[in-house]
Amino acid sequence: MNSRIRIALLQLLAREKKVNIHQKAEEYITEAANNGAKLAILPELFTTECHPPVFTEKKEDIPQGETCQLMSHLAQKHSMHIIAGSIAEKIRGSEKMKNTSAVFNPKGELVGKYTKMHSFDVDLGERMSIHESEWFEHGNKPLTFNTDVCKVGVGICIDLRFPEVSRYYTEQGCLLHVYLGAFSKERTGPAHWDVLLRARAIDNQVYVAACSPATDPTHHYVAWGHSAVVDPWGNIISQAEGEEALVYADLDMNYLKKVRGQLPVENIRRKDLYHLTYNW
């Protein structure tokens, strides 16, 4: 089995007409495929800006909606996996939505859906009071899938703050943890983004990739950007700034095994004293 995989993170601007966002995503995915990427990752809520009226206007069905249909087509066309960011998913008979990611395999088939499990309900001052649970229903199940090189686990934004999620993915054999996030430029991004990505990578001795929307000061909510990939030793091996960008990283599972061999945390772990239980 091949031990290496090239991944590409698409840090896209969300404040555009959906057709323009789709066009840019297609351009980036095509470029990434031509440069050898076998996994493309798009940001959280990449077809909408983080503003409730826009969610409502642009919400879609999954996988029947136009965004998923495009991602399915591109995955098959380029023979690659695509984590289609997250989408404001319609809920039949409800005004609320779900913040959901869809994953497609190289045949264009839907591997699975992941709905954000934790709601970003916070009060960080007058300019940062957000209660996602007013708009989105939370999910209750994790999502893993296999590539030719490694198993992957998926989370969205604030899920990154909960080590229980990443611990579950590690126990399931995921060597790459992917988070689609829109931390804020004003508060949470500069304070916590890199720290949490490195912590989850070090905790679990895995690769962590996190894809954000690009920074746009005209948004109602300004994302931090800085999409990044962290290796199992905690090094940031690839990172964007705030602008729209295509970020590559080459992951080597032999290097991951070397890190785990030198610092065998799993062998040291006292599983006779403590363990996590899950209700999904």
Stockholm file with secondary structure:
# STOCKHOLM 1.0

chainA/1-280         MNSRIRIALLQLLAREKKVNIHQKAEEYITEAANNGAKLAILPELFTTECHPPVFTEKKEDIPQGETCQLMSHLAQKHSMHIIAGSIAEKIRGSEKMKNTSAVFNPKGELVGKYTKMHSFDVDLGERMSIHESEWFEHGNKPLTFNTDVCKVGVGICIDLRFPEVSRYYTEQGCLLHVYLGAFSKERTGPAHWDVLLRARAIDNQVYVAACSPATDPTHHYVAWGHSAVVDPWGNIISQAEGEEALVYADLDMNYLKKVRGQLPVENIRRKDLYHLTYNW
#=GR chainA/1-280 SS CCCEEEEEEEECCCSSCHHHHHHHHHHHHHHHHHTTCSEEECCTTTTSCSCHHHHHHHCBCTTTSHHHHHHHHHHHHHTCEEECCCEEEECTTCSCEEEEEEEECTTSCEEEEEECCSCCEEECSTTCEEEGGGTEECCCCCCEEECSSCEEEEEEGGGGGCHHHHHHHHHTTEEEEEEECCCBTTTHHHHHHHHHHHHHHHHHTSEEEEECCCCCTTSSSCBCCCCEEECTTSCEEEECCSSSEEEEEEEEHHHHHHHHHHSCHHHHCCTTTCCCCCCC
#=GC SS_cons         CCCEEEEEEEECCCSSCHHHHHHHHHHHHHHHHHTTCSEEECCTTTTSCSCHHHHHHHCBCTTTSHHHHHHHHHHHHHTCEEECCCEEEECTTCSCEEEEEEEECTTSCEEEEEECCSCCEEECSTTCEEEGGGTEECCCCCCEEECSSCEEEEEEGGGGGCHHHHHHHHHTTEEEEEEECCCBTTTHHHHHHHHHHHHHHHHHTSEEEEECCCCCTTSSSCBCCCCEEECTTSCEEEECCSSSEEEEEEEEHHHHHHHHHHSCHHHHCCTTTCCCCCCC
//
